[in-house]
Amino acid sequence: MNNLNEFLEPGMLVRHPNQPDWGDGQVQSNIDARITVNFQNQGKVVIDGRHVALVMLPSR
């Protein structure tokens, strides 16, 4: 399966489509489809980009 988030780079803002209560998150890294995101209400989470397509938010 392909990396659904290969365009994401550190610093970009995202939301998890299945976890809206986590709030906005900032991408920390994107290596081999493993995206580390620091979410406002959940903290740092590593997401498998082959299974979850994060929603990119406009930069502030």
Protein Blocks (a to p, Z undefined) as FASTA:
>chain_A
ZZfklmpcghiacddfklmmnopaddfbdcehiacdddfklopadddfklbccdddddZZ
